């Protein structure tokens, strides 16, 4: 384990301040900005992983050298925006994929390219076709009676 940190007390809305991150990582943000941010991202991933191992599925993000465990409202907005961004990125990648000059590809590469185009087109078509609003249903736990 790279980081020695107890995350069992962390919950939604909690923050690991930049000064705490600096002491955990072992150097300050001012001494090496790029390595510090990389280490903070790794620390945030470690925190997220440890929380999940404890059964706490929270959204953990970095912001300004600190690590935030988002509240449920913040996590809802954050993850929805990331999802929409991922769909937009898929569309951009698809447009670039279909712009590839297939004449410059070999036989096997052309076959793989066409399969990729078809697979991505199917995914994007399914995403675009779904117009019905879905209502989330609460989980109903079934307890076996003895």
C-alpha angles and dihedrals in degrees: 000000000000097000126049102212135136109218099172092105095050118109141161112312095022122130134201100212124226092252090055091048090051092054092047094047095042102234138061129257091239093055095059116359098184097046090044092055091047091051091047090053089051090047091050090051089050091050091049092049093048092048091051090051087056090051094255108128101192131153110248120194138171122235127174095339093313131100119232129195100209123228116242091259092049091045091051093055094039096050093043090053091047090050092051089047090052091053091050089049090051089054092050091049091049092052090051091046094055090047091064113114102242091193089072092056128091122238096266093041090049091053092049090046093053091048090052092049092050094046094048092044090053092050094047091045091053091048092050095045096057104096101146115104111238120212116212113234121215116246112258110207117212115214115196112233117220 
